[in-house]
Amino acid sequence: MNPPKPASLPRRLWQGLDKPTLQDRAMWIVPLLFGLISVLLRQDDNWDLRNYHLYNPFAWLNGKIGFDLAPAQMQSYFNPTLDLLYYGLVHALPGPLAGFVMGALHGLNFVLLLLIGRALLPQQQPHRGRLALLLALAGMFGAGFVSQIGNTMGDNMTALFILGALLVLLRRWQVLAAAGLALLGAGLLAGLGTGLKLTNAVYALALCLSLFALPASFLARLRCMFTFGIGVLLGMAASAGHWYWKMWTMFGNPLFPQFNNLFHGPLASPMAVGDTNWLPQGWIERLLWPFVFALDPRQVSEIRLSLLVWPILYVAFILLGMHLLARRDRTSAPDGALRSHHAMLWLFFGLAYLVWMNLFSIYRYLVPLELLAPLVLWLIAQRLKPGPQTARLVAALLLVVVAAALVKSPSWGRAKWAGESFHAEVPAIAQPEESLVFTVHGDPPMGWLVTMFPARLAFVSLSSGFPESDLYRARVGQMVAERSGPLYVMTKSDDADGTTLQRARQVLDGYGLSLVPGSCRPYRAFVGKNPFDYQLCNVNGRAGTPR
């Protein structure tokens, strides 16, 4: 009798995915792989980075808040705490190594997804460990997350806090009504993420409301929500309280300049939340929004991402709702406590999506839900029709979704690596504390260039993205009057037809200033190896032409 043939290498690897030792190793290996992916994708060079992700920590560390006037436009006054990490990395490490660290930190989302999957998949689930690992990997290759690997927009990084809060709630679910410290800790994590990036308030709110799924009395649920909410407030105080206080004491608005229609900080005109141009229009669009933005991703994103998973999920949620209504399922089955885990996840997911759609509808803010999407889809499908056929169907759908996201994978801007991540030619300015530099256009943004100049040189933006008030304009005049040194305007290099300088003249004229003809001097700056040509020109004819 012939001995059985040994299993092929791919089959042994496939079977090995169920081994606990391999999964434990994956928690170390996968984040490191995402560090390598970040290096392969090249250096981050996104618009927001050039605008404020470098400027804000630089301004905070060098006492330029209130010394400058909005050189990074309205975003000059966003909380810089999260950006301190990247700012420190690019100043301490060579560019590729800084990118590796950022990518590896983003890769830690895999660890949380894997643990969340283990908490939600039934113990009797065949190949439970393998399934949790593969669903976690599928979540990591969503279009939005991949587009931000290693970059500074903050959605991938702060997703760690949202997933961490969700994991704490799930792991203590069966005793959560009596687990005050777990509720407080989960709220603390969600609050930390919200303070670091305010758009995460969507998830803090949805997590709090999802506690209605707890198998407990109504009063116990309210008590849990209250405890979680206290944790959120403590987390926000820890990560952003210092900044809100600074904005309040300096500008009369803790969220300056946003929501200035409520706080009336005198330096800015009244405005509500930032960009509302992405919101769906009318009830039909709201009802069909996942189909609308899957067909036209530019409805929710500046870049064309593949968003196929959302209409699939939308249909799955509709079918789930019909299923639950038909069976009038109140989670009273023997596995009700486990099923309430699922109900909590579905409630969190659905509420977060609805709040996101009506408040922002900017896709990159949806990264935490995108990471969870494969797991959520799997759980819904198995609830609707458990069995291997459903498993194969969901696996096929997820393969298509992941493949489409990877094949069509645009970026927010990348540059070839250089040893020094950012550098620029900067002219000698004799008395920077007595001089002033104006910027006069919001695009391309100039905030990152400010970090290359002496900290005691003041920068002021004119008509370039900040909601200026009468006091703002008066403050510009005061800053000019207080300085005895030369005034400059900094712009991108002029177009062939002279439109850049023409625009600069028009803006300066509106403030009673004038550009000195023939005074412009060109310079070159770099993000990685991406060049950026800019110029400095004298304003108002004062001496001190840049050399």
C-alpha positions in Angstrom: 0.0 0.0 0.0 1.5 3.3 -1.1 1.9 6.0 1.7 -0.3 9.1 1.3 1.3 11.9 -0.6 2.4 14.8 1.5 0.2 17.9 1.2 1.5 20.5 -1.2 3.2 23.7 0.1 0.2 26.0 -0.6 -2.2 23.5 1.2 0.2 23.3 4.2 0.3 27.0 4.4 -3.4 27.3 4.1 -3.9 24.8 6.9 -1.3 26.5 9.0 -3.4 29.6 9.2 -5.4 27.9 11.9 -2.4 27.5 14.2 -2.5 29.9 17.1 1.3 30.3 16.9 1.1 31.6 13.4 -1.6 34.0 14.2 0.4 35.3 17.2 3.3 35.8 14.8 1.1 37.6 12.3 0.4 40.3 14.9 4.0 41.2 14.7 4.7 40.4 11.0 1.7 42.2 9.4 2.4 45.6 10.9 6.0 45.3 9.8 4.8 44.4 6.3 2.7 47.5 6.2 5.9 49.4 7.2 7.5 48.0 4.1 4.5 48.8 2.0 4.7 52.4 3.1 8.3 52.5 2.0 7.4 51.0 -1.4 4.6 53.5 -1.8 7.1 56.3 -1.3 7.0 59.5 0.8 3.8 61.2 1.6 3.2 64.4 -0.3 -0.5 65.1 0.2 -2.1 68.5 0.0 -2.9 68.7 3.7 0.7 67.9 4.6 1.9 70.8 2.6 -0.8 73.0 4.1 -0.8 72.3 7.9 0.5 68.9 9.1 4.0 70.3 9.3 3.2 73.9 10.0 0.9 73.2 13.0 3.4 71.3 15.2 6.2 73.7 14.1 4.1 76.7 15.1 3.1 75.2 18.5 6.7 74.2 19.4 8.1 77.7 18.3 5.5 79.9 19.9 4.0 81.1 16.6 0.3 80.7 17.5 -1.0 84.3 17.4 2.4 85.4 16.1 1.6 84.3 12.6 -1.8 84.8 11.0 -3.2 81.7 9.4 -0.3 80.8 6.9 -1.9 77.3 6.8 -5.3 78.9 6.1 -8.1 78.0 8.5 -6.4 74.7 9.3 -3.6 76.7 11.0 -5.6 76.3 14.2 -6.4 72.6 14.2 -5.1 70.6 17.1 -1.4 69.7 16.3 -1.0 67.0 18.9 -1.3 64.1 16.4 1.1 65.8 13.9 3.8 65.9 16.5 4.6 62.3 15.8 5.3 62.7 12.1 7.1 66.1 12.7 9.4 64.4 15.1 10.0 61.4 12.9 11.0 63.4 9.8 13.4 65.5 11.9 15.0 62.6 13.7 15.1 59.9 11.0 16.0 59.6 7.3 12.9 59.8 5.1 12.4 56.1 4.3 12.8 55.1 8.0 10.2 57.7 9.1 7.8 56.3 6.4 8.4 52.8 7.6 7.5 53.7 11.2 4.3 55.5 10.0 3.3 52.4 7.9 4.0 50.0 10.7 1.9 52.0 13.2 -1.0 52.0 10.7 -0.5 48.3 10.4 -1.4 47.8 14.0 -5.0 48.1 12.9 -4.6 44.5 11.8 -4.0 43.4 15.4 -7.1 45.0 16.6 -9.2 43.7 13.7 -7.9 40.1 14.4 -8.8 40.4 18.1 -12.3 41.9 17.2 -12.9 39.0 14.8 -12.0 36.5 17.5 -14.4 38.2 19.9 -17.3 38.0 17.4 -16.9 34.8 15.6 -18.7 31.8 17.3 -16.5 29.3 19.1 -18.0 26.5 17.0 -17.1 28.3 13.8 -15.0 25.9 11.6 -11.5 27.3 11.1 -12.3 30.2 13.3 -8.8 31.4 13.7 -8.1 31.3 10.0 -11.3 33.2 9.2 -10.6 35.9 11.8 -7.1 36.4 10.2 -8.3 36.5 6.6 -11.2 38.9 7.4 -8.7 41.2 9.2 -6.4 41.1 6.2 -9.3 41.9 3.9 -10.2 44.9 6.0 -6.6 46.2 5.8 -6.8 46.3 2.0 -9.8 48.6 1.7 -9.3 51.5 -0.8 -9.4 54.3 1.7 -7.0 52.7 4.1 -4.5 51.7 1.4 -4.5 55.2 -0.1 -3.4 56.5 3.3 -0.7 54.0 4.3 2.2 55.9 5.8 0.6 59.3 5.2 -0.3 62.1 7.6 -4.0 62.6 7.2 -4.6 60.9 10.5 -7.5 58.6 9.6 -5.5 55.4 9.6 -3.8 56.4 12.9 -6.8 57.5 14.9 -8.7 54.3 13.7 -6.5 52.6 16.3 -8.4 54.3 19.1 -11.8 53.6 17.6 -11.1 49.9 17.0 -9.5 49.7 20.4 -12.6 51.1 22.1 -14.8 48.7 20.2 -12.5 45.8 21.2 -12.7 46.7 24.9 -16.5 46.7 24.8 -16.7 43.4 23.0 -14.2 41.6 25.2 -16.1 42.6 28.3 -19.6 42.4 26.7 -21.2 39.7 28.9 -20.4 41.5 32.1 -20.2 45.1 30.7 -23.3 46.3 32.6 -21.3 45.8 35.8 -17.8 46.7 34.3 -17.5 50.4 35.0 -13.7 50.5 34.4 -14.1 48.8 31.0 -16.7 51.3 29.9 -14.6 54.1 31.1 -11.6 52.8 29.4 -13.4 52.3 26.1 -14.8 55.8 26.3 -11.3 57.1 27.1 -9.9 55.5 23.9 -12.7 56.9 21.8 -12.2 60.3 23.4 -8.5 60.3 22.7 -9.2 59.5 19.1 -11.8 62.3 18.9 -9.6 64.9 20.5 -6.8 64.0 18.1 -9.1 64.2 15.1 -12.5 65.8 15.7 -14.2 63.9 12.9 -14.0 60.8 15.1 -16.8 62.2 17.2 -19.0 60.2 14.8 -17.6 57.0 16.2 -17.6 58.0 19.8 -21.3 58.9 19.5 -22.2 55.7 17.6 -20.3 53.5 20.1 -22.2 55.2 23.0 -25.6 54.7 21.4 -24.8 51.1 20.4 -24.7 50.2 24.1 -28.5 50.0 23.7 -27.8 46.5 22.4 -26.6 45.4 25.9 -28.6 42.5 27.4 -29.6 44.6 30.4 -32.4 46.7 31.8 -33.1 50.1 30.3 -31.6 51.9 33.3 -28.5 49.8 33.2 -28.0 50.7 29.6 -28.4 54.4 30.3 -25.9 54.0 33.1 -23.4 52.3 30.8 -23.8 55.0 28.2 -23.3 57.7 30.8 -20.1 56.0 32.0 -18.8 55.6 28.5 -19.6 59.3 27.8 -17.6 60.4 30.8 -14.7 58.4 29.5 -15.0 60.1 26.1 -14.9 63.5 27.8 -11.8 62.5 29.8 -10.1 61.2 26.6 -10.8 64.4 24.7 -9.6 66.5 27.6 -6.3 64.5 27.6 -5.6 64.7 23.9 -7.2 68.1 23.0 -8.1 69.9 26.2 -4.9 71.9 26.2 -5.5 73.0 22.7 -9.2 73.9 23.2 -8.2 76.0 26.2 -5.5 77.8 24.1 -7.9 78.6 21.3 -10.5 79.8 23.9 -8.1 82.1 25.7 -6.4 83.4 22.5 -9.4 83.6 20.1 -12.6 83.2 22.1 -13.5 79.9 20.4 -12.2 76.5 21.5 -12.7 75.1 18.0 -11.4 78.2 16.3 -12.3 79.1 13.5 -14.9 76.3 13.1 -18.3 76.9 14.7 -17.5 80.6 14.9 -21.2 81.2 14.2 -21.7 80.0 17.8 -18.7 81.4 19.6 -18.1 84.7 17.6 -14.3 84.8 18.0 -13.6 88.3 16.7 -10.6 87.4 14.5 -12.8 85.2 12.1 -16.1 85.8 10.4 -19.1 83.6 11.4 -18.9 80.1 10.0 -20.1 76.6 10.9 -18.3 73.4 10.3 -15.8 73.3 7.4 -16.6 71.7 4.1 -20.3 70.8 3.4 -20.0 70.4 -0.3 -19.8 66.6 -0.1 -23.2 66.0 1.4 -25.9 64.1 -0.5 -28.6 66.3 -2.0 -32.2 65.3 -1.2 -33.8 62.2 0.2 -33.3 60.1 -2.9 -29.5 60.6 -2.8 -29.5 59.9 0.9 -31.4 56.6 0.4 -29.2 55.5 -2.4 -25.9 57.1 -1.3 -23.7 53.9 -1.3 -24.7 53.2 -4.9 -24.2 56.8 -5.9 -20.7 57.1 -4.5 -19.7 53.6 -5.6 -20.6 54.6 -9.2 -19.0 58.0 -8.8 -16.3 58.1 -6.1 -15.7 61.8 -6.7 -19.0 62.4 -4.9 -17.2 61.6 -1.6 -13.5 61.9 -2.4 -11.0 64.0 -4.3 -9.4 60.9 -5.7 -11.2 58.0 -7.5 -11.3 55.1 -5.1 -12.9 51.7 -5.7 -15.8 51.6 -3.2 -17.6 48.4 -4.3 -18.1 47.1 -0.8 -20.6 49.8 0.2 -23.5 48.9 -2.0 -23.0 45.2 -1.1 -23.1 46.1 2.6 -26.1 48.3 2.1 -28.1 45.5 0.5 -26.9 43.1 3.3 -28.1 45.5 6.0 -31.5 45.8 4.3 -31.8 42.0 4.1 -30.8 41.7 7.7 -33.5 44.2 8.8 -36.1 42.3 6.8 -34.9 39.0 8.4 -35.0 40.3 11.9 -38.5 41.8 11.4 -39.8 38.6 9.9 -38.5 36.5 12.8 -39.1 39.1 15.4 -35.7 38.1 16.8 -35.1 39.6 20.3 -31.9 37.7 20.9 -33.7 35.4 23.4 -32.1 32.3 22.0 -29.5 30.4 24.1 -26.8 32.2 22.3 -28.5 35.6 22.8 -25.5 37.1 24.7 -23.3 36.3 21.7 -25.8 37.5 19.2 -26.1 40.8 21.1 -22.4 41.2 20.4 -23.4 41.2 16.7 -26.3 43.5 17.3 -24.0 46.0 19.0 -21.6 45.9 16.1 -24.3 46.3 13.5 -25.9 49.1 15.5 -22.5 50.9 15.8 -21.8 50.4 12.1 -25.2 51.6 10.9 -25.3 54.6 13.2 -21.8 55.7 12.4 -22.5 55.5 8.7 -25.7 57.6 9.1 -24.1 60.3 11.1 -21.1 60.4 8.8 -23.3 60.7 5.7 -25.3 63.6 7.2 -22.4 65.5 8.8 -19.4 65.0 6.5 -19.7 62.5 3.6 -16.0 62.7 3.1 -14.8 59.2 2.4 -11.5 59.2 4.2 -13.3 59.8 7.5 -15.0 56.4 7.0 -11.7 54.4 7.4 -12.7 52.7 10.7 -15.9 51.3 9.2 -14.0 50.3 6.0 -11.6 48.3 8.2 -14.6 46.5 9.8 -16.6 46.0 6.6 -15.4 42.5 5.6 -16.1 41.2 9.1 -19.5 42.9 9.3 -20.5 41.5 5.9 -19.5 38.0 6.9 -21.5 38.1 10.1 -24.6 39.4 8.4 -24.4 36.8 5.7 -24.0 33.9 8.2 -26.9 35.3 10.2 -29.1 35.3 7.0 -28.1 31.9 5.7 -25.4 30.0 7.5 -23.4 27.4 5.6 -20.5 26.8 3.3 -22.3 28.2 0.2 -22.8 31.6 1.9 -19.2 31.5 3.0 -17.9 30.9 -0.5 -20.2 33.7 -1.9 -18.9 36.2 0.7 -15.3 35.2 0.1 -15.7 35.7 -3.7 -17.3 39.1 -3.1 -14.5 40.2 -0.8 -11.9 39.0 -3.2 -13.4 41.1 -6.0 -13.6 44.1 -3.6 -10.0 43.8 -2.5 -8.7 43.2 -6.0 -10.5 46.2 -7.3 -9.1 48.4 -4.5 -5.6 47.2 -5.2 -5.7 47.4 -9.0 -7.2 50.9 -8.9 -5.2 52.4 -6.0 -4.7 56.1 -6.4 -2.8 58.1 -3.8 -3.1 61.5 -2.2 0.4 62.4 -3.4 3.7 60.7 -3.2 7.4 61.6 -3.8 10.5 59.6 -4.3 12.5 59.2 -1.1 15.3 61.5 -0.1 17.5 61.3 2.9 16.0 64.6 4.2 12.2 64.5 3.9 11.8 68.3 3.4 14.3 71.0 2.6 14.4 74.3 0.8 16.6 77.2 -0.4 16.0 80.0 2.0 17.4 83.5 1.6 19.2 85.3 4.4 17.0 87.8 6.2 18.9 90.2 8.4 16.3 90.9 11.0 13.6 88.3 10.8 11.8 89.6 13.9 11.3 93.0 12.2 10.1 91.5 8.9 6.9 90.0 7.6 6.0 87.6 4.8 2.6 87.5 3.1 1.1 84.5 1.3 -1.7 85.2 -1.2 -3.0 81.9 -2.5 -4.4 78.8 -0.9 -3.5 76.4 -3.7 -0.8 75.3 -3.8 -0.5 75.6 0.0 2.5 77.2 1.5 2.3 76.3 5.1 5.1 73.6 4.9 7.5 76.2 3.5 7.1 78.4 6.6 8.8 75.7 8.7 12.0 76.3 6.7 12.3 79.9 7.7 13.4 81.5 11.0 10.8 81.0 13.7 10.9 84.8 14.5 9.8 85.7 11.0 6.1 86.3 10.9 3.8 84.9 8.1 0.4 86.2 7.2 -2.1 84.8 4.7 -4.2 87.2 2.7 -7.4 86.1 1.0 -6.3 82.4 1.0 -8.7 80.2 2.8 -9.2 81.8 6.2 -12.6 83.4 7.0 -11.2 86.8 7.6 -13.1 89.4 9.8 -12.7 93.1 10.0 -10.5 92.6 13.0 -8.3 90.2 11.0 -7.7 92.9 8.4 -7.0 95.4 11.1 -4.5 93.0 12.7 -2.7 92.8 9.4 -2.3 96.6 9.3 -1.1 96.5 12.9 1.6 93.9 12.2 2.8 95.9 9.3 3.1 99.0 11.4 4.9 97.2 14.2 7.8 96.1 12.0 10.7 98.3 10.7 12.2 95.7 8.4 11.3 94.6 4.9 8.0 93.1 3.9 7.8 90.2 1.4 5.2 88.2 -0.5 5.9 84.5 -1.0 4.1 82.8 -3.9 4.6 79.8 -6.2 6.8 80.6 -9.2 5.1 82.7 -11.7 3.2 81.2 -14.6 4.4 81.9 -18.1 1.6 84.5 -18.6 2.3 86.2 -15.3 -1.0 85.2 -13.6 0.6 84.4 -10.2 2.1 87.9 -9.8 -1.0 89.5 -11.2 -3.1 87.7 -8.5 -0.5 88.8 -5.9 -0.8 92.4 -6.9 -4.6 92.3 -6.7 -4.6 90.7 -3.3 -2.0 93.1 -1.9 -3.8 96.1 -3.4 -6.9 95.1 -1.4 -4.9 95.6 1.8 -3.3 98.9 0.8 0.0 97.2 -0.1 1.9 97.0 -3.4 4.4 94.6 -5.0 7.8 96.1 -6.0 8.4 95.5 -9.7 11.5 93.5 -10.5 12.1 92.5 -6.9 11.2 88.8 -7.1 13.8 86.2 -6.5 13.3 82.4 -7.3 14.1 79.6 -5.0 13.6 75.8 -4.9 12.2 73.6 -2.2 11.7 69.8 -2.1 9.3 67.3 -0.6 11.4 64.2 -0.8 12.7 64.5 -4.4 9.6 66.4 -5.6 10.7 70.0 -6.4 8.6 73.0 -5.7 9.7 76.4 -7.2 8.7 79.5 -5.2 9.6 83.2 -5.2 9.9 86.0 -2.7 9.2 89.5 -3.8 9.4 92.9 -1.9 6.2 94.6 -0.9 5.7 98.4 -0.5 9.2 99.3 -1.7 11.0 98.8 1.6 14.7 97.9 1.4 15.9 94.4 1.8 15.5 92.5 -1.5 16.1 88.8 -0.7 19.5 87.5 -1.7 
